[in-house]
Amino acid sequence: MSSQVTIKDIAKALGISASTVSRALKDHPDISRDTKDAVNELAKKLHYKPNAVALSLKSSKTNTIGVIIPELVHYFFSSVISGIEDVAYDAGYNVMICQSNEKYEREIINAQALLSNRVEGALISISKETNDYSHLQSIEESGIPIVFFDRVPDGFDSDSVIIDDQKAAYNAVCHLIESGCKRIAHLSAPTTLGIGKFRYEGYREALKAHNMAYNEEYVVVADSFDLAAVATRKLIQLPVPPDGIFTVNDLTAVGAMKTLQKMGIAIPEKVAIMGFSAGSYSDITTPTLSSVDQHGYEMGTKAASVLLERIEAKRNGPGETFYVDTNLVIRESTKKI
């Protein structure tokens, strides 16, 4: 016998048909007591358990929700996953996690996997390569409710759970200005991503509010550790280098900090650094990193709760946008006001 005992295994051992075994296990009146006893005794002896997938196909309910995230290793997304799992498991749902690795093609495969596994709902944060959403529209058109979180595409009548990226960026840059920075650079995400666009707009809005000139040389698309290292070196080599850097995420901030330290530039005395996400890097850098706390766990719990309301038909109608609060966590990489 295989480790996973099936109805066919029991039928073969007893010399009867699989349908007879199936009916005996369900206590069908057409099956004799002797046959029922023999089937149940052998099922117990072989530790037979009903196939969960087969049962879900019959009931049309899998009790599984799917999640697509850009990167599992990212502290923010791992925090979101923790929040999702806590809410889902408390409600009796399993969670299927897929990682796009920031790749559009892989995100398509992820979407197909969710459909193939007949998930009852999907929680999705798009990759930075994604600008064609037909694979996500296929999920929506199949009747599976979607809740987008953090990175939200245009053109969907689905719920979304986000932060106010523009406001959070504005507050972060205002802190740099109010602590004495006169020339602030921005290491940004691609503006094709909503988070890149809105954090950039918050940066510009803060400069304008403080009557500071915008310098296009100070804005560089660099949203990873390696890209930040290259961008920071170029910024510092400008005739008039920045004295503050606002980064789109914490890993980018760490890349900028390490480069400045290799160049012998003191942080925050010569250049102040502000990150975004207040992740695990914030406390272990030297100096410790000032950042925007996105409250990833709270985003995960909210997104899962909103999705379960849709799945269980507790809320109908058009999609809504839900906001999670943010706050600044001021540490050693920025000057005290």
N, C-alpha and C positions, 0 to 999 in steps of 0.2 A: 504494500500500500504506500502511496505517496504521503508526505507530511500533511497535505491538505486533502482530507477525505471527502469524496463527493458521493452524491446519490447513486451514481453509476457504479462506484466501488461497492457500496452496500448491496445493490441489485445483483452484481456479478457474484458476490460471496454467497448470497442466498438463493441464486438461481431463479430470480424473478425479474420482472421488468422495472425500469427506472420509474415509470409512471406509477406502478404499484407502490414502490417505496415512498414516492412523493406523497401519494394519497394516504399511506399508512402513517406517515409522520404528521399529517394534518388531521388524523383521526377521522378519516372519511368513512361514512356508514357502509359503503359497499365493500370495505376490506374486513376480512375476518379478524376476530380477536387474536387468534394464534399468530397470524401474519403480522399484525400490529405489534404484538409482544416481541416477536423475533426481530423485526426491524428496529424497534426502539432499543432493545437490548444490545444489538450489534452497533447501533449508532452511538450508544453510550460507551461501549467498550472501545470503539475506534476514535472516540472524542470528535465525532462529527459535529460541525457547526454550519448553519446555513450560510450560503455565499452572500455576503453583504451587497456586492455589486448586482447580483441577480435579483435580490430583494428590492434594491433601489430601482432597478429597471421596471419591475412589476408595479411598484408603488409610484413611479415617476418622481421620486424624491430622493436626492442623494445626501442631503444635509451637509453639503460641502460648498464652501465659498472659495473663489480663486483670487489670488493677489498677484499683480504684476508690478515689480519695482525695478528701478534702474540698476541699483547696486545693493546687495545685502551687506557688504562690508562697511558701507557708509553708516556712521553712528546714527544719523537722523533716521534713515530708513529702518535700521534694526530696532530703534525705539518705536517707530510706527508699527512694525510687525508685532512687537510685544503687546501694544495696546489692542491691536486687531485680535490677536489670539486670545487674550483674556476675555474679551467680550464674546467672541464667537464660541469658545469652549463652554463658557457659562450658559450659553443659550442652546447647547447641544449640537453645535456645528463643528465640522472639521475644516481645516484651512490648508489649501493647496498653494504653495508659494512658488512663483516663477520669477526668474531674474533675467532682464533683457541685456544686462551688461552694457547699457547705453547704446545698444545696436538695434537699428530699425528691423533688420531681417530676423533677428532673434526674437524681437517683440511679436512679430507675425507668428512665429512658431509657438510662442507662449499663448497667444490668443487662440490658436487652433487647439492647443492642449486643453485649455479651459473648456472649449466647446466639446471636444471629444470626451472629456470626463464629466460632462453634463453638470457643471457647477450651477448652483442656484442663484448666484450673484457674483459680481466681480468688483474688486477694488483695484484701481489702476492709477499708476503715476508714469507718464510717458517718458521715453528715452529722449535724449537731446538730439538724436538723429531723426526723430519721427516728425514728418510733416504731411504724410499721407495717412489718413485715418480709416481707410476702408476695412482693415482687419478688425478695428474696434467697432465700426458700424455693423459688422457681421454679428458681433456679440449682441449689440443692442437690438438688431432686427430679429434675432432669434428669440426675443422676449426675455432675455436675461437682464435683470436690472444691473446698472453700473453706477458706482460712485467713484469719481475721480478725486484724487487728493494730491496736494502740493503742486504737481505739474498737470495743468488742465488744458486739453485741446479745445479749439473753437468748434461750434456747430453741432453740439450734442444737447439734447434735452434731458440731461442726466443731472443728478445731484453732484455737488462738489464740496470738498472740505479743504480749506486753504487758510493761509494767513494773509494779512494785508501787507504784501511784500513792499509796496511803495512806501507805506507809512513806516514800516520797520527800518527800511534803508534810510529814509529821511531822518529818523531819530538817531540812527547810528552815525551818520555823517554830521549831524548837528552836534553830537557829543565831541567828535574830533575837532570841529570848528570852535566850539565853546571852550575846549581844553587848550586852545592856542594854535592849532594847525592853520596855516595860511595857504598851502598848496596841496590839495588832496587828490590823489590818483584813485582810480577804480579798476580793479581786476574783475572783469565781468564774465557772465555766462553769455552764450549766443543770444541775441535779442529775438531769435525765432522761438525761444522758450519764454513762456510767460514770466517765469521767475527772473530771467535775465533782463527782459524788457522793463518790468516794474521796479526791480532793484536799481537799475540804471536811472529810471525816471525819478525815483526817490533821491538818488544821489544828486541829480541836476536840480531838483526842487530845493534841496537843502542849500546848495551853493547860491541859488537865486535869492532865497530868503535871507541870506546873510551878505548879499551884494558882493559875492565873490565871482570872479570871472571864470568861465568854462574854458578849459584848455583841452582840445581833442587829443593832444599828445599824451595826456594823463589817463586816457581811457584805453584799456587793452583787453581784448577777449582772452582770458586766461583763467580757466576754471578747474585746474588740477595742480598738483604739487609741482610737476615738471614744467608746465607752462608758466607757472608763477615764478619759478626760478629764472627763466629766460627773460620774462617781462620785467621783473624787478631790477635785474642788472641793467637793462636798457633804460628804465626810468631813472635810475640813479646816475647814469652817464649823461643825462640831458644837461644842457647848459645851466638850466635852473631846475634842479630835481625837486620832487615832492617832499613834503615833511610829514605827510600822513597818507596811509593807504587803506582804502575800504575794499574788502574782498567779498566775492559772492558766496564763499563758503569757507569753513574752517581749514580744510586741507590746503586750499589755495593760500590762506593766511600763513600756515606753517611753512609752505614753500617760500613765501616772501620773507618770513622771519629768518629762516636758515640762510638764505642768500645774503641778507643784510649783515648777519653775523659773520659770514665768511668774508665779507668786504670790510669788516671792522667798523660797521656803523651801529651806533648805540640805539637800542629800542627801550623806551619811547623818546629818549632825549633828542635824537636827531630825526628819527622817523617813527611815528606812532602807527600801530596796526590794529585794525578792527575787523574781526571775522563775522561769520554768519552761521549759526546753528547751535553754538554753545555745546558742542559735542565732547567726546572723551579726550580730544586733543587739547581742549582749553585749559585743563588743570595740569597737564604734564609738560607743557612747553616752558622754556625759560627765556624770557619772562612768561608768566601765565598770560593767556590770551583773552582780551576783551571781545565779546561777541554778542550776537542777537540770539536769544533763546527762543527756538521755534516750538518748543513743547511737543516733540514728536509723539510721545506716548499718548498725550491728550488728543492729538490729531488722529491717531490710530483708533482709539476708543470711540471717538465721535464718528469717524468714517464707518466703522463696523456697525455701530448702533443705527446709523441712518440707513445702511444697506439692509439690515435685518428688518427694519420697519417696512421697507419696500417689499422684501421677500414675503413677509407675513401679512402683507396687504393692510398694515396699520396706517399707512399713509399713501395716498394716491395723488394724481394731479401732476402738473409740470415740475421739472427739477428745480431744486433750490440750492443756493450757495450758503454754506455755513463757515463762519470764521472762528479760528482759534487765536487767542490772544498771544502776543509776544512781549518780551521785555529785554532791556539791555542788561548784560552781566558785565560789569566793569571790573577788569583785573589789571595786571601790571603793564600790558602792552600799549596802553594809552595813558596820557598825562591826566593827573587829577585836575578837576575843574576848581 
